[in-house]
Amino acid sequence: MGLLSSFKRSFSHGVHPAHYKGQTENLAIQRVPFGNRYVMPLGQHIGAPAIAVVNKGQHVGRGELIAKPGGFISTALHSPVTGTVTEISPQRTLDGSFKPTIVIEADPFSAQRVETTPPASWEELSIEEFIETVQQAGIVGMGGAAFPSHVKYSIPDGAHIDDLLVNGAECEPFLTNDHRLMVERPETVIQGTEILRQKLGAKRANIGIERNKPEAIRALEKVLEKSPSLPITLSPLEVKYPQGAEKMLIQSVYRKEVPAGQLPRDIGVAVNNVGTVVAIADLFATGAPLIERVVTVSGPGIDQPANLMVPLGTPVRDLLSFCGGLNDKTREIIMGGPMMGFPITSLDVPILKGSSGILAFTEEETARPHEYPCIRCGRCLEACPYFLNPSRLALLSRNRRYEETMDYHVMDCVECGACSFACPSNIPIAQLIRTAKDNLRQNPVEEAA
């Protein structure tokens, strides 16, 4: 198919932050030289942490299994390098807490090749075998959430997938890792998309890309022109944040709404990130598990921005050093995008499966503006793509009335930050909502008898 639809594709509400992609959108992906120390937390995905299957002092090869899934909603972990396990102990992670971690010292004399065998042809696998293969390869959603991909492919009895939707929106400012994958590896993107479409039994597939990525659209279109029989369509999207949010993307492409409390599969849609479909294609082409990913290193605090292919477990410090180090004006390092990412507590925290970017910001970007009282302007309501009442949720959270936020559907918030961006009073609305959600998870509200 491959035809570009002409009608306006977008969703209601949202905001329009500046793109800031110019630093890296035209920079080809580079491979980072191997370092000395790799830190692999067992819980770098949503769900149960993986369980270590190696011991301290054990020699491991690049791509070798080092931790098995800890349950169904869990996934495997593989060594990003050939080396020796030096520690299996709690290590500091992204949020500053200490979590069980496997530390590997790379062998300085190894060629660091991946010695793997491709799995059975994907066409020959049953859906159950396909799901098992993806889980054992450690593949997760690469857009940032790191949700185990095989869980998405486990369709309940009676349900079916009509449409596979590939997320190439990359609406977060600064980030260009998905963009470069689509530009440099369009054949692999299409191959991974077709593998998933057929295994899920979807009738068709759609790749949603924001219109500020014309080079990516052209690259994928050229591939599809060579295979006109493939039921894959490109959908250029209006540039708006958070266009890449799963439910917003479905609304933009299909004009369908996922009801509150339901999942895309409940309306016959499966959504996967561009990086995930590339990982699927690579798995069946080479047998390589998920041991590396593309990371954008950018921001005003970086003098040599780049898009880098990085082995998982690489300390952030090593990436920044490869990019020339931080300039003197740097005040904060964000892992992820500026809207939904998190400030890191140490330069020694590692790149994880869900790490899409490392951004260095100066005082100008990080200085907290003076907060004023809410003026009831309603801009946060106009910005919220989920039609929530962010100001009310923030007020309840600030007064620690967390249980009452449930009456206003606080758990439907995806913490995209559009409300905080739109607020003229500089109220940290998204952070207050996150506080309420964290408190409710730790102290669940008991249902009335």
N, C-alpha and C positions, 0 to 999 in steps of 0.2 A: 504494500500500500504506500506508505511513506509520504502521503500528501499532507501538506500543511494547511490546517484549517484557518479560515480567514476571520471568523467572528471573534469578538473580544472575549478573552478567557481570563477571568479573575473571580474574586470572591467579594463579599460585602465587608466593609470596614477595613482595618489594616492601616499601616503607616508607610511613609516613604523616606526612610533614612538615606543619607548619601551612600553611594556604593563603595567607594574607597578600594576598588579592585585594580586600579591602574598600576599599582606597584608590581603586581605579580601575574596579571592575566595573560601576558605575552611571554612569560618565562617558562621554558620547557622544564619538565620534571628532571631533577638531578638525583643521582643516588648518593646518599651520605656514606662516607668511608666508615668501615666498622671500627667501633671503639673497643674499650677494655671490659666494661661492666654493664650488664643488662639486668634490669629489675622487672620481674614479671609477677604482679599481684594476682592471686588466685581468683579474685572477684572483680575482674574488669569487664563484666557484662551484667545486665539485669538478670536477677534470679539467684539461685544457689551458687556459691563459689565452687570452682573446680577443686578436685582432690588430687594432691601431689602423688605421682607414681614414681618419683625419682628420690634419691637419697643424697645427702651431703657427701661431696667427694666423687660423685658419679660423673663420668664423661658422657656428654650427649652430643648428638649430631644436629646440624641445622635442619629444622623441620621435624625433629623427633618429638613424640608425645612426651610431655613432662607432667601433665595433669589431666585427669579424666573428668567428664561431666559429673557434677554433684547431684544431679537429678534431671528430670525432663526439661525444666526451664533452667538450663545450664548448658555450658559448652566446653569443649576441650581446649587445652592450651599446649602450644608447641614451642620448642626452643627456637629463638630467632637467630641463634649462632651456634657454631660448633665450639664447644668449650667444656668447662667443668663447673658443676654446681658447687658453689662455695657457701651458700647459706639457704636455709629454709626457715624463715623467722619473720616476725612482724617488722614491717618497714613503713616509713612515712608515705602516705598516699596524697592524692590531689587535695583533699579537704583538710589535711593536717593530721588525720587519725592514722593509727598504725594497723595494718591489715596483714594477714599471712601472705608471704611472698617468697618466690623462688629467685635467688640471685645467681647469675651465671657469669663466670669470667671467661671471656672469649680466648680461644687458642690463637696466639699471634702468628702462628705458622700455618694455619688452615687456609685453604682457598675459599672457604665459606660457601661451598656449593650445596644445593639442596638435593639430597639423595632420596628421591621419592619415586613411587611407581604410580602412574595414573590409575584411578579406580576403573571399574568396569564401565563400559560405554553407558552414558546416561540414558540412551534410548532403551537399553536392556534392563535397567533397574525398575523395580516396582516403586510406587510412591513411598512405601515404608522404607525400602532400602535407600532411596534417594534422601529421605529425611535423616536417616541414620548416618549416611555418608557426610551430609552437610554438618551435622552436629559434631561428628568426630573430626571434621576439618577445622572446627572452631570459628566458623563464619557467623558474624553478627551484622546488625544494621550499622553501616559505616557513616551514617549521617550525623552521629553524635550520641544517640540513645544507647547503642550497643545492645539492642534486644536480640536474643538468639534467633537467627533467621529460620532455623528448622521449625520453630514453634509456629511461625506464620504459615508454614507450608503444611501444617497438620490441620486439615480441614475436618470439622466435626461431621458425623453422619447426618445426612439430610441437607448439608450445606454444599454449595458449589461456587467456583470462581468463574465469572464470565470475562472479567477484565483484569489484566496485569498492568499496573501503572508504575513506570520507572521514574523516580524523582531526580530530575536534573536541574531543579530550580535554583538551588544554592543561593538562597535569598539573603543569607547573613552577609553584612558588609565585610570587606577585606578577603574573605575566603575564596580561593580559586582552584582548589584541589580537584573537585568534580569537573569543573570546566576544562582543566587540562587533560583529565582522563578522556573526556568526550572528544577533545581535539586530537589527542595523540593516539588514542586507542579506540576509534569508533567501531572497527570491526569486532573487537572484543566486547564492547557494550552491546552490540546487536546480537552477537552469539550468546552471551549470557542471558539476554532478554528472551531469546527464542527458546533456550533450554528451559527456563522457568515457565514460560507460557505453556509449553507442551506438557511439562511434568505436572503443572497445576490444572491442566485441562481447560485453560482459558481460551475463549474463542478469538481473542485479539489482545494486542498489547499497545500501550501508548507511552510515549516518552515526553514528559512535560519539561520544557526548558524556558527560562525567562528570556525575553527578547534582547536583553543586554549581553547575550552570548551568541552573536550571529555566526562567529567562527565555528562554534560547536554545532550549531544547527546545520550549517553547510556541510561539515564533516560527516555527520550522521546521515544527512540526506543523500550524499554521494554513495554511501554504502548501500542504502536502501534502494537506490535507483538501479543497482546491479542485481537486486533480488526483488523484483516487483511483486512476486507472489507471496512474500512474507506479510502476514496480517499485523504489521507494526506501523503505527502512525506517529509522526512528530507533532507536538502541540506547542507552538510558541505562546508564552504566557505574558500577561501584563507584569511589569516590574513593580512588585509591591511586597512588603513584608507583613506577615510571615507566609509567603506563597509556598514555601517548602514544607509547611506543617501538613501532616498526612491528610487531615480532614479538609483543609483548605485546598489542597491540590486536587482532591477528588471533586470538590465543588467547582473548581475552575475548569477542569477538563470534562467532567461528565454532567455537570449541573445536578448532582445528587448530593443530598445531605446525609451524613452519618448521624443517626439519632444519638442523643446523650446517653452514655452508658453502654453503647454498642461499639463494635469494631468494624473496620472496613469490610471484612469478610462477611459480615451480616447483611451487606447489600451487594455481595458478589464481586468485591474488588480486593485485590492484593497489591500492596504498595512496597516497593523496594528501592533503595538508594542506588545511584549509579555505581558507587564503589562496591556495593554488594553484588550486583550482577557481574561486574568484572571479576570479583573473587570467585564466583560460581564458575565462570568460563575458564579461569585459570586452573581451578581445581580439576576439572575434567580434561583439560588439555595437558597438564603436567603432573597432576597429583599433589601440587604444592598446597599445604594448609595455609591458614591466615597467619603469617609471621611478619608481615610488613604492610605498610600503608602509605598513602601520599598525605603529606602535611604541608599546609601553607604557613610559612614564617614571614610575618609582615608587621606593619605598624610604624608609627613615627619614630619609635625607639630603635629601629633596625636600619642599619645603613646599607646592608646587602640582602634585601628580601629574596625569597626563593620558594619554589614548590619542590619539595623533597620526598624521595622514596626512602622511608625510614624503617629500620627493623624495630618491631615492638620491643619495649623495654629500654630503649635508648633514653638516657637522661636528657632532660630539656637543655641542660647546660651544654651538652655536646652539639646540639642543633644550633644553639645561639653562637657557639664558638665557630662552627662551620660557616655561619653567616656573618662573620666579622665581629661578633660580640655586640654588646649593647652600647649605645652612646650614652654620654653623661647625663642626658635629660630623662632617661628612662626611670619611671617610678613604679610601674606595675606590669606584671606578665599575666596574660589571660590565656587559658587553654580553651579552645573553641572559638566561637565568634563573639563579637562585642555585645550582642543582644542576649544570648543565652549561655555564654561561656562563664567560667569561674576563674577568679584570681588564684594562682598557685602559691603555695606556702614556702616552697623551696625550689631552687633550680635543679635539684637532684631528683625530683619526681619524674617518673618515666612517661614516655609516649605509650598510650593504651590503644586498644582496638577502636575506641570511639573518638580518638583525638584527631580532629580535623584541622586544627590550626593552633599556632603559638603566636600571640600578638603582643608586641611591646608598646606600651603607652607611656606618654610623658605626663607631666603635671597638668598640662592643658586639657588632656582627655580624662584624667582621673580625679581632678579636684572636684570635690562634692559641692555643688552649688547650694546656696542658701535655700532652705526649705521654708515655704510660706504656707499659711492655712489653706485648706481646700476652698475654692471659690464656687463650687457646684457648677462648673462650666459644662460638664458632660463630655469633655473631650476624650476621657478614658473610655466612656461607653461607646463613643463613635469609633475608637481605635480597636476595641476588643473584637476579634473575629469570631469569638464564641458567644457573643451577645450576653456577656455577664455584666455584673455591676462592680467593676474593680474598686471604685472609691468606697463603696459600702464594705466590701470584703477587707480592704486595707484598714478601715476604721475599726471594724470588729477585731481584727488581728492586733492592732495597736493597743486595744483595750483588753486583750487576752480573752476575748469571748469567742474562743476557737470553735466550740460546738455550734454556735449560731451560724458560723460561716457555711455549715453544711446545708442550711436552708436556702443559701444562695449559690449552691452548686459549686463550691470551691474546688472540688476534685476534678471538675471539667476544665479547669485552668491548666494550660500547658506551659505557663511561665515564659511566654514568648517575649515579654517586656515591652510590648507595644503600648500598654497603658502608661508605664513610666516614661517612655519616650515622648508621649503626647501631653503629659501633664505640665501645664505652665507654672505650677507651684513647686515643681521639683520634688514631689512626694515619691519616695521609693516604693511605689505600689506593688510592683512585682516581688520585691524582697519581703514585704509584709505578708503577701499572700503565700509565699514559699514558707515563711515561718509558721503560718497557720497550718499548712498542709503537713509539714514535718511534725508539728505537735500532735496533729490528729493521727498520724501514722504510729507515733509512739504511744499514744493514749486513745485507742479507738473508742468511738462513741457507741455505747450500748444501745441496742434497739429497744424501744419501749415494749413492754409485755402486752 
